[in-house]
Amino acid sequence: MNYLIANTNIVNEGRIFKGSVFTKGEEIEKILEHTDDIEVNSFKEYEFIDASNMFLLPGVIDDQVHFREPGLTHKADIGSESRAAIAGGVTSFMDMPNTLPNTLTQDLLEEKYKLASEKSLANYSFYMGASNDNVKEIVKTDPVNVCGIKVFMGASTGNMLVDNKSTLQAIFKEAPCLVATHCEDEATIQNNIIRLRNIYRDDIPIHYHPQIRSDEACYISTSLAIELAEKYNTRLHILHLSTALETTLFRNNIPLPEKSITAEVCIHHLWFNDEAYHTKGNLIKWNPAIKTETDRRALWKALLDNRLDVIATDHAPHTLVEKRNSYFKTPSGGPLIQHSLIALMEFFHQGKISMEKIVEKMCHAPAICFKVNKRGFIRSGYKADLVIVNPNQPGIVEKSNLLYKCGWSPFEGTLFQSAVTHTFVNGNLVYEMGKFDLSARGQRLTFNR
């Protein structure tokens, strides 16, 4: 169908203005800016949606998710988590390679793309994984069809910790596209574990997690990634910053399209601090760890002054059974993607961040950083990835309204003031007021590189 999203508050490219958006097929046909309401009878060839008193945003692009397929589908799968994404206003995602098997060859990478073409409601891309011995596979990566190379500079699933210095140098030198890094220094982490194990043996309390995966561990690794990127002129994107110390490594005096080193912050590091371990426990065990209130405030400051460029989720589901284990047996990560946009909008209601800045960091900036083709903005000729949000539709997060396969959320019991009401993907109305069009499928993202 062709749609007319009428009489709404369009948030796009640093502005909020009253207007209407016309979609035709997969694309945005035109944007009409106006002061008076338009009537449905004037545009009979379009399906009319009255979005008065709501916000219309570009679809959110989440550059860091773990949808767990293949190999870990007892936790999540591409179908279930893409539905949760769509309900949360996320129309495109970039998925990580630490599935089983690890995505360390071009053949395994293409198998994931095939799965997504069959199952995903959202648009998709998948990172090529790095290990200590697959540089020859990495250099085959097509920069036009793959979002980037993921390097775990800290422990991860299977054979994906890259701790060989010569291998790291080769990856940064030879990578044909953006390199995205998880930065935590493994030697520092292991020393911290030894120290605390001498006191607590295997029963380390969860609130020591940020002492194990410490500020120092993050800073050492992030500094090394920046050093390598500067040495080899690598396009570097550092994922999930978690410390005040790391924010001092980034600059805000370069326009985003000109930056060769960019950084991301995740919702949980903006929302929680280490006091939450006392109530949430292992449910908020992430790597890197959620740290102090001082760190949280510093991350907010760096986000708002543009040292940090992108907001993402690191959506990483595990089952409740897995999360109820002792410290060392509990995996790190949790589900977030269904609530990322409306969680951030709580800070809009508090006056901490503007709607324009939310759209900049969740929609425009990922598109710019990764050079995503024709997405991330409301522009004529761009793909019609669009989200309607009602800023005054309160709802409580409960198990009954969760879409995650794992069946839980760290936000359970939270009252959010806003709700996503409609989500369009490539011009298809895939989500409307709690109902999905399960016949639709997303598209493989392409990149202008």
Secondary structure as GFF3:
##gff-version 3
##sequence-region A 1 449
A	DSSP	beta_strand	3	12	.	.	.	ID=ss1
A	DSSP	beta_strand	15	24	.	.	.	ID=ss2
A	DSSP	beta_strand	27	33	.	.	.	ID=ss3
A	DSSP	three_ten_helix	40	42	.	.	.	ID=ss4
A	DSSP	beta_strand	47	50	.	.	.	ID=ss5
A	DSSP	beta_strand	55	58	.	.	.	ID=ss6
A	DSSP	beta_strand	60	65	.	.	.	ID=ss7
A	DSSP	alpha_helix	78	87	.	.	.	ID=ss8
A	DSSP	beta_strand	90	95	.	.	.	ID=ss9
A	DSSP	alpha_helix	106	119	.	.	.	ID=ss10
A	DSSP	beta_strand	123	126	.	.	.	ID=ss11
A	DSSP	beta_strand	128	129	.	.	.	ID=ss12
A	DSSP	alpha_helix	135	138	.	.	.	ID=ss13
A	DSSP	beta_strand	149	153	.	.	.	ID=ss14
A	DSSP	alpha_helix	165	174	.	.	.	ID=ss15
A	DSSP	beta_strand	179	183	.	.	.	ID=ss16
A	DSSP	alpha_helix	186	200	.	.	.	ID=ss17
A	DSSP	three_ten_helix	206	208	.	.	.	ID=ss18
A	DSSP	alpha_helix	209	212	.	.	.	ID=ss19
A	DSSP	alpha_helix	215	232	.	.	.	ID=ss20
A	DSSP	beta_strand	236	238	.	.	.	ID=ss21
A	DSSP	alpha_helix	244	247	.	.	.	ID=ss22
A	DSSP	three_ten_helix	256	258	.	.	.	ID=ss23
A	DSSP	beta_strand	261	266	.	.	.	ID=ss24
A	DSSP	alpha_helix	267	271	.	.	.	ID=ss25
A	DSSP	three_ten_helix	274	276	.	.	.	ID=ss26
A	DSSP	alpha_helix	277	280	.	.	.	ID=ss27
A	DSSP	three_ten_helix	281	284	.	.	.	ID=ss28
A	DSSP	alpha_helix	293	304	.	.	.	ID=ss29
A	DSSP	beta_strand	310	312	.	.	.	ID=ss30
A	DSSP	alpha_helix	320	323	.	.	.	ID=ss31
A	DSSP	three_ten_helix	327	329	.	.	.	ID=ss32
A	DSSP	alpha_helix	340	349	.	.	.	ID=ss33
A	DSSP	alpha_helix	355	359	.	.	.	ID=ss34
A	DSSP	pi_helix	360	364	.	.	.	ID=ss35
A	DSSP	alpha_helix	365	370	.	.	.	ID=ss36
A	DSSP	beta_strand	386	390	.	.	.	ID=ss37
A	DSSP	beta_strand	395	396	.	.	.	ID=ss38
A	DSSP	three_ten_helix	399	401	.	.	.	ID=ss39
A	DSSP	beta_strand	415	416	.	.	.	ID=ss40
A	DSSP	beta_strand	419	425	.	.	.	ID=ss41
A	DSSP	beta_strand	428	432	.	.	.	ID=ss42
A	DSSP	beta_strand	435	436	.	.	.	ID=ss43
###
